[in-house]
Amino acid sequence: MAEIIIDEKKCNGCGACVDACPGDVYELRENKAVVVNPDACHHCHTCEEVCEQDACHIVEEE
């Protein structure tokens, strides 16, 4: 299991994470990315890689 964190202060609503995520974990709401389906996360970290604002983070839980 992982915790998915979106830093709302850094997120500019570009939608890169929404488009890149293979699990459809994110949606844009009010010009911000929000986690809507955390159980679908593949833990691939693609969202982190495409986020130019460094707003998306997946924290792996032990």
BABADO-432603 format. One line per 8 residues: number of its first residue (from 1); their letters; for each residue z, x, y of N, C-alpha, C, O. Coordinates in steps of 0.001 Angstrom, whole numbers, m for minus. Layout:
N
NUM) a) Z X Y Z X Y Z X Y Z X Y ~ ...
This chain:
62
1) maeiiide) 0 852 m1185 0 0 0 0 893 1242 518 2009 1226 ~ m581 384 2289 m657 1142 3530 m337 223 4699 m523 m992 4631 ~ 142 826 5758 351 79 6999 m826 380 7911 m1173 1541 8127 ~ m1433 m666 8440 m2581 m522 9327 m2104 m790 10741 m1562 m1854 11038 ~ m2313 184 11604 m1805 96 12969 m2966 167 13952 m3807 1063 13874 ~ m3000 m784 14873 m3941 m752 15996 m3121 m592 17267 m2283 m1438 17579 ~ m3357 473 17991 m2683 695 19271 m3422 m110 20337 m4498 282 20789 ~ m2837 m1232 20731 m3490 m2137 21675 m3734 m1488 23034 m4662 m1870 23746
9) kkcngcga) m2923 m530 23390 m3113 145 24679 m4347 1040 24664 m5000 1226 25691 ~ m4663 1592 23494 m5827 2471 23381 m7109 1726 23024 m8200 2164 23389 ~ m6988 609 22318 m8155 m130 21849 m8926 m701 23034 m8364 m1387 23889 ~ m10235 m404 23068 m11068 m933 24151 m11987 m2062 23675 m12851 m2520 24422 ~ m11798 m2505 22435 m12558 m3635 21923 m14006 m3337 21613 m14838 m4243 21635 ~ m14328 m2088 21325 m15730 m1718 21076 m16259 m2305 19768 m17464 m2512 19627 ~ m15368 m2573 18812 m15774 m3166 17543 m16243 m2188 16495 m16719 m2606 15439 ~ m16124 m893 16752 m16579 101 15774 m15839 m47 14445 m16454 43 13383
17) cvdacpgd) m14545 m269 14495 m13762 m424 13262 m14160 m1688 12517 m14230 m1695 11288 ~ m14418 m2751 13258 m14828 m4020 12658 m16145 m3827 11901 m16282 m4268 10760 ~ m17096 m3176 12535 m18413 m2964 11927 m18366 m1993 10751 m19108 m2158 9782 ~ m17507 m990 10826 m17485 70 9816 m16657 m279 8580 m16902 266 7504 ~ m15703 m1159 8715 m14766 m1437 7620 m15447 m2152 6458 m15986 m3243 6644 ~ m15434 m1555 5255 m16063 m2198 4104 m15260 m3375 3558 m15777 m4163 2766 ~ m13999 m3501 3976 m13151 m4569 3458 m12982 m5746 4395 m12238 m6678 4087 ~ m13653 m5723 5530 m13504 m6794 6528 m12040 m7031 6900 m11566 m8165 6963
25) vyelrenk) m11351 m5934 7140 m9930 m5992 7477 m9704 m6434 8926 m8670 m7022 9244 ~ m10673 m6150 9803 m10494 m6360 11239 m11381 m7466 11794 m12434 m7789 11242 ~ m10918 m8036 12907 m11720 m8934 13741 m11436 m8571 15188 m10400 m7987 15506 ~ m12366 m8924 16053 m12123 m8784 17487 m11600 m10109 18017 m12203 m11162 17807 ~ m10478 m10038 18701 m9891 m11214 19338 m9431 m10809 20724 m8676 m9851 20890 ~ m9893 m11545 21705 m9543 m11257 23098 m9820 m9795 23438 m9017 m9132 24094 ~ m10982 m9303 22976 m11457 m7944 23259 m10551 m6845 22715 m10470 m5759 23291 ~ m9878 m7123 21619 m9063 m6133 20920 m9264 m6299 19421 m9461 m7415 18941
33) avvvnpda) m9216 m5209 18687 m9272 m5275 17231 m7913 m5733 16711 m6870 m5267 17168 ~ m7942 m6639 15761 m6713 m7095 15115 m6911 m7054 13605 m8021 m7234 13106 ~ m5829 m6818 12896 m5849 m6790 11440 m5709 m8231 10953 m4710 m8891 11239 ~ m6707 m8719 10218 m6677 m10093 9722 m6610 m10172 8202 m6274 m11218 7646 ~ m6928 m9072 7530 m6956 m9085 6069 m6483 m7735 5523 m7275 m6997 4938 ~ m5208 m7408 5708 m4726 m6077 5319 m4831 m5784 3821 m4969 m4626 3426 ~ m4770 m6810 2995 m4856 m6592 1550 m6237 m6131 1106 m6397 m5634 m9 ~ m7238 m6291 1971 m8598 m5873 1636 m8873 m4418 2002 m9974 m3919 1771
41) chhchtce) m7889 m3740 2566 m8062 m2344 2978 m8328 m1460 1765 m7591 m1501 779 ~ m9393 m659 1849 m9773 252 773 m9126 1626 933 m9299 2495 79 ~ m8385 1826 2017 m7728 3109 2303 m8752 4237 2445 m8474 5386 2100 ~ m9923 3902 2949 m10986 4897 3085 m10912 5647 4420 m11545 6689 4591 ~ m10136 5109 5356 m9924 5724 6669 m11189 5769 7533 m11245 6507 8517 ~ m12191 4987 7167 m13417 4934 7968 m13120 4434 9369 m13699 4928 10336 ~ m12234 3468 9493 m11884 2929 10811 m11337 4023 11729 m11659 4073 12916 ~ m10510 4891 11163 m9965 6001 11950 m11077 6950 12392 m11076 7435 13523
49) evceqdac) m12011 7206 11504 m13092 8145 11795 m14026 7647 12891 m14514 8441 13695 ~ m14279 6337 12931 m15229 5801 13915 m14577 5424 15242 m15279 5187 16225 ~ m13259 5365 15286 m12576 4947 16516 m12504 6111 17505 m11737 7056 17321 ~ m13312 6020 18549 m13346 7080 19552 m12122 7055 20470 m11877 8013 21204 ~ m11361 5972 20431 m10170 5854 21273 m8900 6298 20545 m7822 6326 21139 ~ m9023 6642 19265 m7873 7015 18432 m6836 5891 18398 m5630 6134 18455 ~ m7333 4659 18305 m6447 3490 18328 m6121 2961 16937 m5165 2203 16772 ~ m6892 3348 15952 m6740 2814 14602 m6113 3867 13695 m6553 5016 13649
57) hiveee) m5075 3445 12975 m4396 4373 12068 m3994 3656 10783 m3512 2524 10806 ~ m4201 4335 9678 m3730 3857 8388 m2653 4826 7927 m2902 6019 7752 ~ m1463 4297 7734 m331 5110 7307 m52 4773 5847 366 3663 5518 ~ m288 5738 4995 m60 5548 3567 1435 5535 3291 2172 6427 3713 ~ 1864 4505 2574 3273 4405 2207 3472 5018 830 2618 4904 m49 ~ 4595 5660 662 4872 6322 m618 5478 5367 m1610 5774 5756 m2740
